[in-house]
Amino acid sequence: MTITLRHRLLRAASSALLLCSTGRALSAQSPVSSGPMAGYATLREAALWVQLKAPGRVRFVYWDSAAPNVRYTTAEQDAIASNVFVVHALADSVREGRRYLYELQVNGRTIPMGRELGFRTPPRESGAFGVRDIRIAFGSCSNIADPRVDVPGNVYGAGYEIFEAIADQRPDFMLWGGDNLYFRDADWSSRTGMRQRYTHDRALPQLQRLLGVTNHYAVWDDHDYGPNDVDRSWSGKSRARETFQLFWANPDYGVPGAEQAIGTSYRWGDVEVFLMDDRTYRASNNMRAGDGDYWGAGQLRWLIGALKSSSATFKLVANGGQVLSPLTNHENMANYGRERGELLAALAQEQIDGVMFLSGDRHLTELTKMPRLGMYALYDATISPLTSKPFAEPEEPNPWRVPGTWTTVRNFALLEVTGPRADRVLTITVRDQNAKILWKHPIHQNELRNGGAR
């Protein structure tokens, strides 16, 4: 190697180290604790979220990626201590079916994030408009290690590179399927503890690009509601709901007949997603005899009516726990036989097309396909875990499991809806924490139609 070449390489290495050092310094000096993140989006508005480290005046500047010279701003707001410096903003100058980019301003200064920030708005879905491809990321059970409170030797959170792998897929939105964080016993007994857990976990460096690159929606399960396997008797449910609303940006919270739930629904093109709350009205696990409440009568009644009224090609019911598996172990809905029976009977009686379930909780992944006499088979895609410890027990004897879908490594799913209006296909692709494809399964819209292909 010549001296000149050696000097060039040394200068390049020195420059790279300086850039890395400067990047870390900028990060340390940033007023941002976590985010920014886009929440829900409709044809005319979108929610933007950020958490600062200290008080500040916050606004977002956003623009259509196809018209970058026209800029819009959200109303300026104060990040205050009583909300742990969280700000929810509304971008109300958007149009349907667009990709928007945005930047964060604090105290009148644009904050350099070192990455692109963006969100999408859903396309029009009526028959007069063409259908578009849709990409949905889905996963559950995200445990972030915390040496301050974790029992030494029992660290359940790892594999955080999975969030970068999801971001690389550029989904239209990310749907979080419950246990999106894990309250510890030091957390769930107070509002302060719950907020500190969210603040700690949401600030994970590997998570930040995913938060900023797409829209996010969420349901909860026991670990981001309260203690393990907790139910409607949990005295901390109101502060859990308040904290959930502070750190997520769903379109709404609660449905007619179940106003205290965190559930709701939203439309994205010809897909409608129904967010279910499997904790707020759930009967005690220790008292159930197969006839207790799971979602509760009001929430179940709302779901059936909403599914019946929906014109979506695919109607995705997202729930914290498994709905269709016939096994009564763990916290599957099969343990609540009366309500599960009412659900299945109503789907059959009303002959509701296009229904598919998405679930989490189990620290394992599998696709359940439940046969029904004279009707289309129902699917439940259980996708778990993201970063929690995977299931380590022997393979369960689920008779309705689609062969080849049993998965016990950290993973996520990408649901892609493609094809012309008359032949839409929903393809489930499950990938590991490094984005390696583990399995795929296509579901044609006619498979979810009574009288269609079985």
N, C-alpha and C positions, 0 to 999 in steps of 0.2 A: 504494500500500500504506500503511495507517495505521501510526502509530508503535507502537500496541499490538500489532498483528499482527506487525510486524517484530520486536519484542521477544520475542514468543512463539516465532517461528521460530528466533531466535538461541538462546533458552534450550533449545529442543528439539535443535538442532544440537550445543550444548555438552554436553547430557546424553548424546547418542548417542556423541560422542567420548569422554566419560568412561567410558561402558560398554565401548566397544571397548578403551580403554586398560586398564581394570580386567580385562577378559577376557584380554588378552595377559599382564598381570602374573600372573593366576591360573595361566595356562598355564605361564609360566616357573617359577613356584613349585611346580607340581605335582610330586609324587614319581614320576609315571608317565612312562616313556620311550615305551612304545607299548601299545596295547590300552586296556581289556580286550577279549578276544576269546573267543567260544564255539567250541569244537571239536566233536568228535563228540557225538551224542546217541543214546540208546537209549530204550526204553520206561520205563526205571527210573533212568537216570543220564545226566549230561552233563558234559563237560569244560569248564573255564573256565581262561583263560590271561591272564597279564599280565607285562610287563617293567617293573621299576622302574629308577630312576637310581642308587639307592644301597640299602644294606641297610634292611630293614623287615620288620615282621610283617604278613602279608597274610591276609585272609579275604574271602569274598564273602557277601553277604546276598541271597537270591533269594526270589521269590514268584510264584505263579500270578497272571497278570494278571486273572483272573476272581475271585480271592479275595485281594486285596492286604493284608488284615489278618493273614494267617497267614504268618509269615516263617520262613525256614530259613537256616542258615549252614553254610558249609564249614569244615573243620578249619583252624585257624590254622597258617600255615607261615612259615618264614623265607625271604626273598629274600636270597641270598648271592652273593658275588663269584664263586665258582667256577662258578656257573651264570649268570653275567652278569645276576644279579638277576631271572631268569625264574622264575615260579611256575606250576605246573600244579595246579589244584584240582578236586575232584570234587563235583558237586552230585548227591547220592544220595537226595534226597527228592522226586523228580519222578514224574509220571504221563504216560501216553502222550497224544499228540495235543493238547498244551497249548502256549500261549505263556507264557513266563516272563520276568519283568523282574528285573534285579539291580543291585546297587551294589557298589562296591569300598571296602573299609576297609583302611587302612594305619596301623599302630600305634594301633588303636582309633578312628581318625577316618575318617568317611565322606569320600571324595574327590569333590568336585564335578567332573563330567565335561562338563557343558554340553550333554549329548545323552542320549537314551534308550538304555539298554543292554538287550538282550533276546536270547533264543534260543528255539527250538522243540524239541519232542520229536516223534518220528515217530508217526503213527497206527498202530493195530492194522491188520493187513492180511488176516487170515483171512476166509473167506467169510461168517462170522457177523456181520461188521461192514461198514458201508457204506464205499465208497471215497471218498477226498477229493481235491480238486484239489491238485496239487503244483507248486511253482515252483522251478526250479533255475537258478542263474546259473552260467555257464561261460566261462572265458577262459584265455589263456596268454600267456607272453612279456611280463613286466613289468620293464622296465628303468628304474631310477631314477638320474637323473644325479648324479654325484658329482665336483665340480670338483677335489677333492683328488687324484684318481687318473686321471680321464678325460683322454684326449689332447685338447688344445685343438683346437677345430674339428670334433671327432668326437663329438658328443653324440647318443646314440641314444634317450634317454628323455625323453618329453614327454607332454602331454595327460592330466595326472593327474586332471582333472575327470571322467574316465571312472569313477573309483571312487565318486564322488558319484552319478553316473548309475546305477550298479549298485545302490547302497544305496536309491535312490528306487524301485526295482522291488520292494523288500521280498521277496526270495526266501526260501524255506524254508531253503536253504543255498547257499553258494557253493562251487563245485568248481574248484580251481586246477589247470590242465592242464599244468604243467611250465614250466621257465624262469621260475619265479615271482620270481626275482631273477637277477642276472648277476654271478657271481664275476669279479673282475678278477685279473690276474696277481699283484697285491699281496695277494690274499685266499686263493687256493686252496692255497697251499703251507703253510698253518698253521691250526691250530684257532683261534688268536687272530684271524687274518684273516677266516676264515669267519664267526665270531661277530660281528666288527665290521661285516661287510657286512650281515648280517641285522639287526643293531641299527640301522644307519643307514637301511636301506630301510624297515624295519617302522615307523619313527617318522615317515614322511611324513605331514604334516598332513591332506592330502586323503584318506588311506586310513583314518583313525581311525574315522569314522562307519560305514563298511562293516564294519570289524573288529567293531564293537560291536553291530551291528543284526541279525546272523544267525549261523548256524553255518558253520564252514569245514572243508573237507577238501582234501587236496592229493596230487598225484603230482609227480615231478620229471622233468627232462630233463637235457641235458648241462650247462647253465649254472648250475644249482643243485646239480650233482653234482661238477663240476670244470671243467677247461679245455674249450674248444670241441671238440665231436664226440668226447669222451672215452668210453672203453669199460671193460670189466672189468679191463683191465691197470692202471687208475689206482690208484696206490699210496695215494692219499688217500681211498679210498672209505669206510673205517671212520670217519674224522672227519667226512666229509660226511654219513654216515648219522646219526651222533651229533648233529650240528648240526641236521639236518632234524627229528629227533625232539624236540629242545629247543624249536624255534620253531613246530612244528605240533602238533596234538593229534588225530591220527587214532585210530581205535579200536584199531588194532594195527599191527604192522610185521613182515612176513615171513609166508610161507604154507608149508604142508607141502611139502617138496621144494625149497623156495627160501627157507630161513630167513633168509638174509642180505639178502633183498630188502626194499624198503619197502612192498611191495604188500599189499593186504588187500581186504575187501569189507564192505559195510554195506547195510542194508535201510531204505527210507523208504516206508512204505505198500506199494503194489504195484509199486514201482520198486526194483531192486537195482543197486548200483553196484560195479563191480569195478575196483580201483585197481591198475594194472600198473606194473612197474618195468622200463623199457627200457634200463637202463644197467648194473646190477650184474653181469649174466651175459652181456652183449653181446660178441660176438667183435670183434676189432680191425677198425676200418674199413679199414685199409690191407692187411689180409690176406684179406678176405672174397672168396669166389669163388661166392657165391650159396648156399653150404651151411653157413655159420657160424651160431652161436647168436644169437638176438635177445633173446627173453625167457629162453631156456634151457629144457631139457627138463622140469625139475621145475615151473617156473612155468606152462608151457604145459599140462602134465598137470593141475595144480591148476585152471587156468581152465576147461578143458573139463569136468572133473568138477563144478565149482561151478556152471557154467552149466546143465549137465544136471540137477542137483539142484534148481535154483532154480524156485520157483513164481511168480516175479514176472511181471507183464504185460510190462514193459520191462526188459531186462537191458543196462545201459549199461556198456561196457568203456572206461574212461578210460586213455589212453596218451599219453606225451609226444610221440610222432611219428606220422605218418600210417601207417595199417595197410592200407587198401584201394586207395589210388591205385596204378595200374599203372606209374607212372613211376618209373624207377630213379635219378632224380637226387636230390641232397641225401641225407638220411638216412631215406628212406622204407623201410618194411618190405619193399617189393618188392625191395630189394637183398639180402634174406635169403630167397631163393626157397624153399629147403628147408623152413625153419620156417614160413614163410607158407603154403606148400602143405599142411603138416601141419595147420595151424590150419583152413584152409578145408575140407580133407578131413574132419576130425573134426566140424566143425559140420554138414557134409552127412550124414555117416554116422550121427551121433547124432540128426539131424533136430531140432536145438535151435531152438525158437521164441523170438521176442522180442528177438533180439540186435541191438544197434546200437553203433557205435564213436564215441567222442569223442576228438579228437586236437588237438595244437597244433604248436609248433615252427617253422612255416614262415613266419611273419610275413605270412600271407595267410589268407583264409577261403574255403572252398568246401565244398559238400556233394557227396560222391561216392556214387553209387548203382551198385553192382556187380551186374550181372545174373548169375543162376545157372540153369543148365538144369534145369527141372522143380522149382525151389525158389524161395522168396521172395528178392528182391533184398536185399543187405546195404547199409546206409548207414554212412558215416563222415563226421561233421560236424567239419571242421577249423576251429577258431575261434582266430584270432591276427592281430595282436598286441593286447595291452592298451595298453601304453605304449611298447613298443619301436618302432624304425623300421620302417615297413611295407615290404613287398616292392616292389621298384622295377624288376623285370625284365619282359619281355613276358609276356603271358598264356600259361600252360602248356597244352599240348594234351592235357589229361586227357579221354579219350573218355567217361568215366563221370560227368563233372561234371553236376550238375543245372543246366540253363540258368538264368541270372540270379543265381547264387550266388557267382560270382567277385568277391571283395572285397579291396581293397588299401588300406584305411584302418584306423586304430585302431578296434577294435570288441569287443563281447562278445555272448554269446548268452543268451537266456532260454528255457529249455525248460519248457513248461507241459503238465502231464498232466491232462486233464479228461475229463468224460463219465461215463456209467454203467459199471458193471463189465463189461458185455458189449460195450461199444463205446468203449473208452478211446482217446483221441487224444493224441499227443505233438506239440505244435506248437513248432517252432524259430523264434524271432524274433531276428534279428541287428540290433543297434543300434550306431550310431557312438558316439564318445566323448561326444557331447552328448545321447545317448539317441534320436536320430532313427532311425526304422525304415528299414533298408536292404533287407531281404527277410524273407519268412515262408515256412515250408514245413510243412504238417501231415502226420503219419504216423499212420494208423489202425492199431490193433493187428492187424487182420486182414491188413494189408500185411506183417506180420512173422510170418505163420503159414504153414506148409506146407499148401497146399491152399486158402489164403485168397486175397484179391485181390492182384494183382501190380502 
